[in-house]
């Protein structure tokens, strides 16, 4: 089976519009703020005659928002009936490698525990990932610090790499292969020269990103667990929590954060169980029914966020729960930068030694 195909730029839009007949197709749309050097990209439903945008870097929304809603009803009292329905078939176009790598954490939490989350599983099975190489990066992007390349190697159904006059497609799964076969009139086998061009474009972007990150002296991936653990009692947490307003934005925008709580909501003459996103920066995050709160202080909750990301998941999954997308940096009104927190911990760990 050949995994590499070529499609003309105009044909790509036609292909996605054909998919729109049987799938909900989400594509990135650009939103340029006046004076901004880095336009943002948001997902929207593909509509007829819409100009297709290839986003050069990741979107604002985390990938998890397609699989776990900020609020979703999961059951209803009195009937004792689950209301889980088979979700619509969905195609998400324009995902980046940070999205795919970060989503491994969501899969681990919702699919690999003692119990599998049925709603999550159904959405996952009914969703096709059409990812794309990054062709640029934002100032906050630091995927290379976690040994994550700005182009996907796995986790996609189809990956798209822009060339000068079209796109190179790589098939990554059976679902992707079936799509290629179903719409094979739009694709031709890729030539060696096109594959070589993709390699050169990728190498060029990696070099640019390295030059961007090298002066930042970021904490190496293989040192982060040790640094976070040794900094458990450091004053770093007190220092950075001073500007935290407990909005929870860093948790809610993060593609690896996954905490939720179950709430009761009254609906007419019955109550429903509702799952809502939670944030470890909220004051009531760890409070129990008797009123005790082991994470009563804001600095403790900030530390908990980092311990979970860089100790717990390294220990249990072999990877930190950070993909270097930088979304949490952009969203934080307190200007708390995850890169700077880790660098401060590293500095204080070094002074101890």
N, C-alpha and C positions, 0 to 999 in steps of 0.2 A: 504494500500500500504506500503510495506516494503521499507525503505529508505536506508538501509545499505547492501552493497554487498561486496564480496571478489573476487579479481582477482590475479592470479599468476603473478609474475614479467615478465616471458617470454610472457605470454598471453597479457599483457598490450601493449607491442610493436606490437604484431600482430593486436590487436584491433585498435590501432592508424593507422596502415598501411591500414587496411580495410576502415577506415574513409577517408583515403587519396584518395580513389577512387572517392568520391563524394564531398569532401571538400578540401579547401586549409587548410592544417594542419601546424600550426606553433609550434615548440618545442624549448626549450632552448638548446643552445650549449655552452660548457665551453671554456673560453679563459684564460689560465693561463699565467700571466706575470712572467718572471724570478725573483725570490726573493719575489714574492708577497705571503702573507699569506691568502689573500682573493681573490680567482679567480672570475672573472666576467662571467656573463651569458648573451648571446645575443640570440635573436630569429632568427630562420631560417626555411625555408620550409622543412618539413619532406621529406626525400628522401629514396629510396629503400635501404635496408640493412644498414640503419643508426642506430648506437647504441643509444638507448634512454637514455637521461640524466634526472634525477630528480634533479632539482635545489634546494638546501637547503634554499635559500633566493631569494629575488626578482631579476629580470633581470635588466640590465642597462637601456633598453628602457622603457619609460612610456607607460602604456596601451593606453593612448590617441592617440598615434601615429598610431594605427590601425583604428582610427575613424575620425581623422582630420589630413590631411597631411600637412607638412610644406608649401606646395604650391599645390593648386588644382584649376582647371578651373571650374567655376560654370555657366557661360553663355557666349554667343557669340553675338556681335552686328550684325545688318543687318537682321539676321534671327529671332531675338527676341526669340530664342529658348533655353530653358534650356537643358543642355547636361547631366543631371543626368540619369545615367543608374543603373539598379539593380546590386548591387555589388555581387561578388562571395560569396558562402556560405563558412564560415570560422570557424575553430576550433582553439582556442588558449589554449595550454596546459602549465601548470606550473605557472599560475598566483598565486599571494599571496594575503593575506587579505588586505595589505596596498593598493594594486592595486584596489581591488574591492571597498574598502571604499572611496578611492580618486576619483574613477570614478563616485561616486554619484554627485560630483560637475559638471562633464561634462554633465551628464544626466539632472541635474537641469538647466544648462545654455542652452543646445541645444534642450531639449524636453519639458521643463516646462515654457517657456516664453510665450509672447503674440503670437509668431509664432514658430512653430516647424521646426527645420532644417531637410529638407527632406532627404538629403544625409546622414546625421548622423543617422537619424531614420532607413533608409534602411540598413545601415551597422550594426546597433545595432540588428535589427530583424534577420539578416542573420549570426549572430556570436554566437557561443557556447563557454561558458567559462568552461574549465576544470581546476579548481584551485587545489592547493596543500598546505598541512600544511608546515610551515617552520620547518626545522629540525636544523637550525643554524641561526646565524645572523651576520651582518657586524658591525664594530665598530660604524658606523654612524646610525645604526638602532635605532629608539626610539619610535616605535609604541605604546608601553605601556604607554608612557607619555600622549597619547591622548585617553587612554582607548580602544585601538585597540589591539585585541589579535593576536598572530602570527599564527593563524589558522582561516579560514573563518567560519562565522555563517550564512551568507546569501549572496545573490548577485551572486551565482554560479549556473551553471546548473548541474555540477558534481564536487564534491570535492574528492581529493585523499589523503589518509594518509598512509605513508609507514609503514609497519610492518616488522618483521624480514625476512619473506620469500615471501612477496607479498604486496598487497595494499588493504586497506579498502576504499570502495567507498560510498559516501553519495550523494543521489539524491536531488537536490535543486530546480528543476523546471520541468515543463511539457516537455520542450525540452530535458532535461537530462533523464527523464523517458522514452521518446520515443527511445532514443539511447540505453538505457539498454535493452529495449524490442526487438529492432531490432537486437541486437547482444548478445542475452541472453545466447548463448552457451559459452561465455567467463566468465560468472559470476555465482557465487553461493551465497546464502544468508549468511550473516555474522553471526558468532557465538558470543555469549555474551562475551566469553574470548577475542576475537579479538577487540570488542568494548571497553572492559576494558583496553586492551593494548594500544589502541589509546589514551584513557583518561590519562593513566600514562605517555605516551610519551609527550603529550601536557603539562601536569603539570610540567614535568621535564624541558622542554624548557622555560616555563614561569618563573620558579624559576631562571634559569640561566640568563635570560634576566633581571629580576628584580635586581639580584646581579650586573649585568653590569651597570644598569642605576642608582641605588640608590646613588652611590658616586657622580654622576653628578649634583644632586640637581636641576633637571629640573623644569621649571615653570609648575604648575598644570593646567590641562585643564580648570577647573572652574574659574581660576584666570586670564587667558591669555587676555581676552577682556578688563578687567579693567586695566591691566598693560599696554597694548598697547595704550589705550585711554589716560591714565594719562601721558604716556611718549611722547605725541604728540610733545611737545617742548623740549624734552630732547636732550642733546648733543650726545646721542647714535648714531643717524643717521649720524652726522658729523664724529664721530669717526670711524664707520665701513665703510663709503663710501670712505675713503681714499685709500683703496686697490681695490675698484671696478673699473674694466676696461670697464664696460658697454657692455660686450659681450652678455648678455642676456641668458647665459647658464642656470642660475637658473630657469628662466621662461620656457625655451624650454624643459628642462628635467623634469620639475615638472608635476606630473600627475593630478594636480588640476588647474594649470594655463591654461587659455583658450582664452586670448585676440587675436584678429586677425584684419587685415585690408583688405579692398578690393582695388585691384590695377588693372590698365588697361595694358594689354600686347598685343603688335601688333603681329599678326600671319598671315603672307602672306598679303592678301588683306583685312583683317578684324581684328578687335580688340576683345579681350576676357576679360571678368571679371575674375580675379583670386583672390582667398582668400589665404592669407599668414599669418603664425603665426607672432604675434607681441610680444614685450616685454616691460614692464613698466620701465625697466632699460635703454632702448634706449633714447638718447637725444631728439629725435623727437616724442616720444611716444604720448605726449599730445598736441603737437603744432597744432594749427588750421590754416585755410586757410589765415587768415589775418596776421599770424606770431606770434600771442600771444602764450605763453606757460605757463600754470599755474603750471607745474612741471619742470621748467627750470633748477633747481639745482639738482645735483645728489642725495643729501641727501633727497630732497623731493620725488624723485622717489623711493628711497629705503624705505622710510617711507610709501609711497603709497602701495608698495608690502605687507608690514606687516599689514597695516590697512585693506586692502581688505581681506587678509587671516583670520585675527584674530578679526576683528570687523564686517565688512560687512556680512560675511557668518555666523558668530555666530548669528548676529541679524536677518538675513533673512532665514537661513536654520537650525539654531540651532546646527551647528557644525562648527569647524574651517576648513579652506581649507588647512589642512596639515594632512598627514597620517603617518608621522614619518618615511618615507622610507629612508631619508638621501641622496637622489640623488643630491639635490642642493648643499650639503656640498662637495660631491666628485667632482663635475664638476667645482666648482668655482676656477679660477686661483688666485683670491685674498684672498683665504682661509677664506671667510666669512661664519661663521657657524650659522645657524638659531637658534640653541640652545643657543649659546653664546649671540646673540643679545637679545633674550628674557630674559636671565638671567641678562644682564646688565640693561635692562629696569626695571626688578623686583627689582634689587638692588637700583636703583635710586628712584623708587617709594617708597621703604621702608625707604630710608633716608629722603624723604620729610615728611613722616608720623612721 
